[in-house]
């Protein structure tokens, strides 16, 4: 479909300016002035300088499709579309962009202004959950929104793991391992999980696989609990083999913002691809998915609710959910989402004059 695809990002922390992926795809990294002090006003300047570089680099190139990867680069993408009026613009919203967790009111107002001003320049809009899609349709009166969920490809050849989790944490075969893999950030239900498992019997094991700014506080909160274990993040090539060793995957998102309330995270699908039933928080998209597919359970993201669930989950309920996983994994893989992306691209490129 395309002769070349360039993925444009930020150059910082010793990364190369150019990285060839294959015969068609190349990563291009432009300076982000990351050494500037982390001051709010300077952050805006950094973005504007990066935008200028993007526009300058591609102003005279023959561009057929511009794929904006979120609200932060939408202005640069629109500027390129103005310079290349025959090119098609796709706006890829990886979450509810203007309602992100942790953003200040100023950041949200700026993002909302950018999106409300320029989203109408997009020829197609991708969203990652049905409710987020409804929000975009209602908010901006859009008719060009397509659902492309953030699902990993199915892997049929999983390499053996270099880490044996059950052996590392000295768990018995009868112990139940609950696994969280990902960043240790706010809004992921981590404090509630640690508080709940701290009061559970030793046979209920909580494994936190990853790292992040909450690591020290979580370790402090779990001090003295022999059934809570922290493991370093796995290499991307091994993450599936790590995950497969657990019994239940954990995807407890807190209802702290609209983006989280409507989310359908890739971690949910990673657990399913690894063969794990999933415990999710009682948010609309998450709970609907596990209930409709019979592949897990929903619970309030609170310590007492989590503890009560763990004590009531018996082998029969776990086996029933686990038995459903292969079919759910087959019905929810990247190949299905890929078809949507390809159909949108094909329709748009057919409209481009030769």
Helices and strands as residue ranges (DSSP letters): E 5-11, E 18-20, E 25-31, H 40-58, E 65-68, G 71-73, H 74-83, E 88-92, G 97-99, H 105-118, G 119-121, E 124-127, H 130-140, E 145-147, H 165-168, E 176-183, H 190-198, E 204-211, H 215-221, E 228-231, H 239-243, E 248-251, H 258-261, H 266-273, E 277-281, H 284-293, E 296-299, H 303-312, H 315-331, H 334-350
